[in-house]
């Protein structure tokens, strides 16, 4: 399984296009991951600018 991180929203996916924002700018170079289950209540989600649940990279190159 090779997850790619969206360079726009940091979402981690195996798809060729980000299912969250629709971007095709994906990178295999990313570090750290966080799972956001409830963005409304998560301080981490707020800090990262995440509005939808899912798995996100902390840093994308």
Secondary structure, DSSP 8 states (H G I E B T S, - for coil): ---EEETTT-BEESSSS-TTT----EES-EEEEEEES-TTT-HHHHHHT--S-EEEEEEE-
